[in-house]
Amino acid sequence: MSGKSLSVGVVAAALMAGGVLAAVPARAEGPVAACHWIDREFSATYTCEEPVEVVESLSIVECWKYPAPARTYVRLKTDAGWVSNPEVTVGVRGSKGCAEPYPYRTVVTIPASLLAEMTATRVRLTMPRGEVLLPDGTTRTIGKTVVTYGACIMPADAGDWCPER
């Protein structure tokens, strides 16, 4: 695993599609920061973006030694267990921001509509066992990798971090 970072989109105008709000941003009284962490590594991986007035989404960027298999997926924790949600996505995008020895990256994106102030939202990235093609044309078999993340919205003036669970 490698360095953690995230990006938070800020939108000044409401997103309208046919007169219906297309995205529900996370709003609070005053600036908020989008934060995330890796389960069981809370204090070592807790990361927040700079406070903004409106959070549109949270992107969790991970850098890896090998490319993610094509069947990589992400699930959302609900009362019914871990479920697929088309709003939570995982992208396998180039290597921007990643360097040797971890040049490959994944980006898990959580829309603001699934984030809550000082309440943990949990998502699980799963990269199944499989073969991946390396730039030199060789293939490499990688083992299954599962990473669970927590995420939340934190008021800029909060006296503490978001709760781990």
C-alpha positions in Angstrom: 0.0 0.0 0.0 1.1 3.6 -0.4 0.4 7.2 0.4 -3.1 8.3 0.8 -4.7 11.4 -0.6 -8.1 12.6 -1.5 -9.7 15.3 -3.6 -12.9 17.2 -2.9 -15.0 18.9 -5.5 -16.5 22.3 -4.9 -19.4 23.6 -6.9 -20.6 27.2 -6.8 -23.9 26.7 -8.6 -26.6 24.0 -8.1 -26.4 21.2 -10.6 -29.7 21.1 -12.4 -31.0 18.5 -14.9 -34.4 19.0 -16.2 -35.4 21.1 -13.2 -34.4 18.4 -10.8 -31.3 18.6 -8.5 -28.8 16.2 -10.0 -26.5 15.9 -7.0 -27.1 16.6 -3.3 -23.9 18.1 -1.9 -23.0 17.8 1.8 -23.9 21.1 3.4 -23.3 22.3 7.0 -23.3 25.5 8.9 -19.8 26.8 7.9 -16.9 25.1 6.2 -16.5 21.3 6.3 -13.7 18.9 5.4 -14.2 15.5 3.8 -12.1 12.9 5.7 -11.2 9.3 5.2 -9.2 6.5 6.8 -8.4 2.8 6.5 -10.1 0.5 9.0 -7.7 -0.8 11.7 -5.2 1.9 10.7 -7.4 4.9 11.8 -4.8 7.1 13.5 -2.1 6.3 10.9 -4.2 7.0 7.8 -6.8 9.6 8.9 -6.7 12.3 6.2 -8.9 15.4 5.6 -9.0 17.8 2.7 -9.0 21.5 3.3 -12.3 22.9 4.5 -14.8 24.0 1.9 -18.4 25.3 1.9 -19.8 22.4 -0.2 -18.5 18.9 -0.6 -19.7 17.2 -3.8 -17.8 14.0 -3.5 -14.9 12.3 -1.8 -12.2 10.5 -3.8 -9.9 8.1 -2.0 -6.7 7.6 -4.1 -4.5 4.5 -3.4 -1.2 3.7 -5.1 -0.3 0.0 -5.7 2.7 -2.0 -6.8 0.7 -3.8 -9.6 -2.3 -2.7 -11.7 -5.7 -3.5 -10.3 -7.5 -6.5 -12.0 -10.3 -5.6 -14.3 -12.9 -7.1 -12.0 -12.0 -4.7 -9.1 -15.1 -3.5 -7.3 -16.3 -1.5 -4.3 -19.2 -2.1 -1.9 -21.0 0.2 0.6 -21.8 -0.9 4.2 -25.5 -0.7 5.0 -27.8 -2.2 7.6 -28.3 -5.1 5.1 -24.5 -5.7 4.9 -22.0 -4.9 2.1 -24.0 -4.0 -1.0 -23.2 -2.7 -4.5 -24.3 0.9 -5.0 -23.9 2.4 -8.4 -23.2 5.8 -6.9 -20.0 4.5 -5.2 -17.4 3.9 -7.9 -13.9 2.6 -8.3 -11.7 3.7 -11.2 -8.4 2.3 -12.2 -6.8 5.4 -13.5 -3.2 5.7 -14.7 -0.5 6.7 -12.3 -1.1 10.4 -11.7 0.3 11.2 -8.2 1.8 7.7 -7.8 5.5 6.9 -8.1 7.8 3.9 -7.9 7.6 1.4 -6.3 3.8 1.9 -6.3 3.0 3.4 -9.7 -0.6 2.1 -10.2 -3.7 3.7 -8.7 -7.3 3.2 -7.8 -9.8 6.0 -7.1 -12.8 5.2 -5.0 -15.4 8.0 -5.3 -18.2 8.5 -2.7 -20.9 11.1 -3.5 -21.7 13.6 -0.9 -25.3 12.2 -0.7 -23.8 9.2 1.1 -21.6 11.1 3.5 -22.8 12.5 6.8 -21.4 15.0 9.3 -19.4 13.2 12.0 -20.9 9.8 11.1 -18.7 7.1 9.4 -19.7 5.8 6.0 -17.9 2.6 5.2 -16.8 1.3 1.8 -14.8 -1.8 0.9 -12.5 -2.0 -2.2 -12.0 -5.6 -3.4 -9.3 -6.5 -6.0 -9.9 -10.2 -6.8 -7.1 -12.7 -7.4 -6.1 -12.7 -11.0 -3.6 -12.0 -13.7 -2.6 -8.4 -14.7 -0.7 -7.2 -17.7 2.5 -5.2 -17.0 3.8 -2.5 -19.3 6.7 -4.7 -20.5 4.1 -7.3 -21.8 4.5 -9.8 -19.0 1.7 -11.0 -16.8 1.7 -11.3 -13.1 -0.7 -13.2 -10.8 -1.7 -11.1 -7.8 -3.6 -12.3 -4.7 -6.9 -11.0 -3.5 -6.7 -7.6 -1.8 -9.5 -6.1 0.4 -9.3 -2.7 1.9 -12.1 -1.2 4.0 -12.3 2.6 4.3 -14.3 4.9 6.6 -15.3 8.4 5.4 -17.2 11.4 6.8 -17.8 15.1 6.7 -16.2 17.0 9.6 -17.0 20.7 10.5 -13.9 22.8 10.2 -14.3 23.9 13.9 -14.8 20.3 15.2 -12.9 19.6 18.4 -12.2 16.0 17.4 -11.8 13.6 14.4 -14.8 11.8 12.9 -15.6 8.6 14.8 -13.9 5.5 13.5 -17.1 3.4 13.5 
